[in-house]
């Protein structure tokens, strides 16, 4: 006799999210998916990706403009994908169109992104699709996180994802047995969608890296999520209740560590490793002298980055955390690959107005070990620790306290003392505007972001300027009563 937990499986839905170019885990997922397809048959297994598969911190992704990620999705027999912010915001639209149009054999679904100039969906994007598996018509809708200030600079119009999903659900509902939203908007908004958008049976979530080992059931909507970095894949068995015609779900998250890399996927990674090594091997600058980078104190390469931010944004002051740079540069040729290796974060410049008091607060914190050594995860940051602050356009005097700690004793902008009451224009990084690290910098006003440039692009330009390099070696922080180590 069939019980509430014992019903026939008509289809299996496998979902990945937020892999962030952990390519080896993507290759293991391909093995797991192949196993499911062998057991149930390819006509009953549907694999989808919920975005942020690409991450430009990985050389194979950087060197191929994401083509390696598309090919790995093919190796895993992915049949639909949506865009995360790591696809939508770290690649310019022309590159996205090229890689998806030329490589992707699956539909790319985003219902809340359109071209800014005509409010139309580009030809390589679609809001939704219907795929039949095991006799079940499965409607798929994609939505992505809304970052309008950033997307508009790239020529995109991004609308409310919940409203977009609801509108698309109303169109699809009469034509499908199961309605699924592939959601890269985060768990809090997934909950809201389940509460506010009628007709949705299943939400597959990403963006906030949440792991739901047991699904959430909100009203008639089931919410699932499989964590981050491809450590797990979501697995959902789908059946149809014969009495109500409503779908039934059994959901779990399967660890992939025990699976071998799928041979085809492993070959893809190796091929793109070689191709990317060639592409990133081009020389972008030649240095006559080495440029040291330290996270715990002033050093030339972070100073150069602070100066680059100040010049690029035409600001009075440049501010950046030293943790953005993972190593220094040796004398001699500098390749694109080396620059990517030491500055992998897809972080953009920005300009803001910031009070002297807020600048002073951040500078004082930047002398404290708990800030220098603070681990940071996410927000575009691909380094390890926050690091102290480097400055340009400023001169700082610090001194040792009786306990041996450093403290700020004086700060100057040009030749004038830093005025706590005055607002200064500051060239810095978008990460600080998200409320991470030196929190007082988030208090800036009149924020302007610069896209598509990353901070490593600014640094590459600065490496050609011998005067800027010489200036970066000049001390901006004078330690009284002892030397930093």
N, C-alpha and C positions, 0 to 999 in steps of 0.2 A: 504494500500500500504506500502511496506517495504521502510523505509528511511535509510539514512546513519547511524543513531543511533538506528534504530529499526530493528533488525534482530534476527533470532532464535538462542537461545543458545544451542549449541550442547554438550558442556562440561564445567565444572567449575574446575579451577585449584586453589588450596589453598596452599600457601607457607609460611613457618615460617623460621626465621633465628635468630642467635645470642641470643637464649633464655638464655644462660649462667646459666643453672640450676635454673632459676626462675620456680620451679616445679609447683607452684600453677597456674601460667599463662599457662603452658603447659596443666594442667588439664582443664582450662577454654577453651583453644583451642579445646580440645577433644569434649566439648559440642557443640561448634560452628560447627565443622566439622560434628558431628553426625546430627545436624539440617539440614545442607546442603545435606547430604546423604539421609535423610528422604524426603526432598522436591524434589530433582532431581533424586534420585536413585543412589545406589553405583556404577552402571555401567557408570555413567556420571560425577562422582566427583573424582578428583585426588588430594591427599594431599602429599606434599613433604617437606623436611627440608633441609636448605642450610648451615648447619654446625654451630659449636659452640653451639650446644644444651647442651653439657656437660660442666661443670665448677667445678673444684675440690675444690673450696671454699665452696661448699655446702656439708654438712656431708653425706647426702644420696648418693651423687655421689662419694665422696671420699671413703666411706665405702663399696660401691658395685662395684667399678671400672667401673662405668658408666652404670651398668645393669639397674638401675632405669630409666635412660633416654631412653634406648632402649624400656623398657616396656611401658613407657608413649607414645612413638611414636607408638607402637602397639595399645594402647588404642585410639589413635587419627586416627587409620587406615591409617598411613603413608605408602606409597607404594614405596618410594625411598628417599635416603638421601645422602648428600655428607659430607665430613669431613672438619671441620674448624681447625684452628691451635690449638684450645683448646682440640680437640680430638687428632690431629696428633702429637702435641709436648709435651703434658703433660702426656701422657701415653706411655709406652714403646711398641714396636710393638707386643710383645708376649701378653701383656694385651689387646691391641686392637683386635688382632686376636681372642683371647679367648672370649671376650665379644660380638663381632659381629658374630663370627661363631656359638657360643652357644645360642645366644639370638635373633639376628636379623632375622626377617622373610621377610625383604625387601632388595632389592639390595643396596649396598653401592657403589656410583659412584664417582670415581676420575680418570680423564684421564691423569693427569700430575704427578702422584706419582708411582714410581716403587721401587722394592727392589734393594739396592745398589749393592749387590753381583752378581746379574745376570741380572739386568735391566728388570726383568719380573714383571708383576702385580701379587700379591699374590692371592690365590684362593678366598679369601673373598672380594676382590675388583674387580670392573669392570669399564671400562671407560665410558660405556653408556648402555642404554637399550631402548626398545620401549614398550610403554603401550598404549593399545587402550581404549578410553573412548568415548561413544556416537557415535561410528562409526568413530572416528577420531584417526589416528595413531600419537601418540605423542612421539617424540624422546627426550630422556633426556640425557644430558652430564653433568658430574660433574667436576669442577676444584677447586683447593684450592690455598691459598696464598703461594708464594714461599719464604721460609726462608732456603736457602741451607746450611748455616753454622750450623744451628741447626738440620735440618733433617738428614744431613749426619752423625752426631754424633749418631743418633739413627738407622742408617742403611738404610735410605731412599734416593732415588734419586728423586729430584723434578725438573721438567722441566718447560719451559715457558708455563704458562697456556693459553695464547692466541693462541700460535702455536698449543698446544695440542688440544684446542677446535676446531680450524679451521680444523685440520687433521681429527678429529672424525666427524665433521659436514659434511665433504666431503663424508665420508663413509655412513652416515645415510641419507643424504638429499634425495636420490632417493627412499627411503623406508618409508618416513613419510609425514604426512600432515602438522604437526607443529613441528618445531625444537626448543628445549628449552635448554639453558645452565643454570645449577644450579651453580652459581658462588660465591665462597667465596674468592674473590680477591680484593674487594673494588671498590667504584664508579669510581675513575679515570681510572682504568684498564677496568672496564665494558664499559665505554665510548669508550676506545680504541678498545676493542673487537668488539663493534657495528660498528665502522668505518672500521676496518681492516679485520675482519673474515667474509667471505661471507656465505650466506645461513642460517644464524641464525635468527629466527623469534622473539624470546623472550629471554631476559636475566633476571633471577631472582637473585638479588644481595644481598650480605651480607659482613661481615668482618669490614667495616667501619661504621656500625650502621646507615647508611643513611636511611632517610624516604622520599619516593617519593609518596606523596598523589595523585599527578598526574604523570602518567608515562612519561618518556622521550621517544621521537621517534627520532631515529638517522638513517636516510636513511630508510631502510625497517625493521629495528630492533626496538622493543619496550623494554625498560629497566624499570624494576619494583624493588621496595625494600620496606620493611615493618618495618624499624627501628630496635629496640633492645629490649631485655629482655622479649619478648613475649607479649609486651603491645598491639601489633596489629598483625593481620594475613593478609597477602596479598590475595586478591581474584580477580581472572581473569575469566571473562566469555569469552568463545571461540566459534566462529562460522566460517564458511567457505563461502567466497564470491563465489556464483555460477558462476559468469562470469569469474573470474580470477583464481579460486581455491586457492586464497591466504587466509590465516587466518585473522580473525578479532578479536580484543580484546577490552574488556571493563574492566578496571582495577581500583581497589580501595584498601584501607587499612582499615580494620575493627577493631575498638577497642574491646578488649575482657573483659574489666573490668566488664561489666554488666552481663556476663555469669556466671552461677554457675559452680563449678568444677564438671566435669563428675564423677559420683559415682565410676566407675571402676578405673579411674585415681586417685581419692582421696584415694581409698583403696591401690593402688600401693604405693603412697607416704608414707602412714602410715606404711605399711608393711616394706618398706625399711628404714624408720626412726628407727624402732625397731631393724632391723637387723644391721644397721650401728652403732647404739648405742652400741650394743654388741661387734662388731668388733673393734670399736675405743675405747672401754673401757679398752683395754689391757694396762698394766703399762709399760712405756718405761724408766722411771728413778725414783729415789727417791732423794729428796732434803732435806738436813739437815737444810737449811736456805732459806728463801724467796728471790726471785730475782725480784727486782722492774724494771719496764719499763716505761719510760716517753718519750714523743715525744719532749719536749721542752728543755731538758738538759741531761747531762750525767747520766746514770744509769746502774746498773750491767748487766741486761739481754741484752740490745743492745751492751754493751761492749763485752759480751761473743760471740754474733753473729759476731761482727767485728773480733774477735780473731779467730773464727771458719773459716771465709772466708780467713783470712791470712794463717792459717795453711793448709787448704785444697788445696789452690792454690800455696803454697810454695812461698809466696810473702814477700816483705819487710814491706808492710803496708797493713792493713785491713781497709776498708771504707764501711759503710752502713748507710742508713738513718733510724732513729729511728721509723719512721712511719710504717716500716715493721712489727712491733710488736704492737698488739692492746691492750695488757695487760701484766702484769708480771705473775710470777708463785709463788704460795704459797709453804711453806715447806710441805714435805710429798710426797706421790706418785704423779707422773705426768703421765697422760694417753695420748695415741695417740690422742684422741679427744680433750683434753685440748691444746695440742701442735698445732693441726690443727686450733682450735678456735682462738688462739692468733697470729698465723702466717699462714693465709689461702692462701696467694698469691702463685701461681705457678711460682715462680721466681727462676732462676738458678744462681749458682756462675759463675764468670768469672775472668780472670786474664788479665791484660794489662800493658803496659808501659805508664807512665804518667809523664809529667814534673812537677818539683817542683812548677813552677808558676801556673799550672792548679790545682794542689792540694791545693795550698794556696788560690786561688780564690774560690774554693768550700768551704773550711773551713771558709773563711771570710763570705761568704753568709750564711753558716749554723748557724751563730749567729744572723741573722736578722729575726725578726718576720714574714716578708712577705714570707720568704722561709720556716720557721718552720711550719707556718699555711697554706701553700699552698695546696689546694685540688688537688688530682691527680686522674685521671680516666683512666683506660685502661693500656696498656703496661704490662699486667700481674699483675698489682698492685691491690690488693683487700682490701687495707686499706682505711683510710680517708684522712689523710694529710701527707705531705712529711716528716716533722720532721727534727730536727737537725741531724748532722752527728756524728756517733760514730767512734772512731779510735782504731787501735791496731798497736803496733810498733812505736807509736808516743807519744810525750808529748807536750801539748799545754799550752800556757799562754795567758790569756785574761784579759782585764781590762775594767772598765766602763768609758765611755766617759762622758763629762759634761752633756749631755742630758739623761744619765742613760742607754744608749745602751751599749752592749758588743762589743768589737772589739779585733781582734787577735793582740797580741803584740809580740809573739815569737812562733816558732814551731820547734820541734826537731824530727829527725828520729834516734832512738837509742840515742846516746849521741851527735850527730852532728846536727847543725842547718839545717833546710830544705833549700836545695839549689835550687833556682828557675831555674837554668840552667841545672840541672841534671835530668835524667830520672830515675824513681823508678818503681819497679814492685809492682803492687797494686792488691790485691784480693778484688773484689767488686761484684756487681750484674749486671745481663744482662740488667735490666731496664734502667740503666744509659747510656748504649750504644745506646739506641733508641732516645736519645735527649730529656729527660724529667727530670725535677727536677733540679739537679745541672749540668748545661749544660757543664761546663768545663770538666767534667769527660768523656764526649763523645769524647773528643779530644785524648783519649788514642789510642795507636798503638799496633800492634802485639796482638790483642785481641784473647783470647782462651776461649771458652765456655765449661762448664762442664754439661753434661747431662747423665743420667736422674735425677740427684740429685736436689732437691729443697733446699732452704736455711733452711727450717725446719728440713730436714734430717741431715744437718750439726749441727744444734742446738741440736737435739736429741743425737747425738754422744757426743757433748761437755758436756751435762748434766751428763755424767758418770765420768767426769774428775774433781775430787775435787780440784786439783791444778789450773786448768783453771777457775773454779768457784771462787776460792779465789782471783786469779789474776784479774778477771773481776770486783771485788769490789774495786780494787785500782784505785784512781783517775788518769785519764790521762789529765784532763783539770783543770788547776789551775786558779782560779779567783782572781785577784789582786784588792784590793780596795773595796771589798764587796763580798757578796755571792749571787749566783743565787737563785731564789725562784721557 
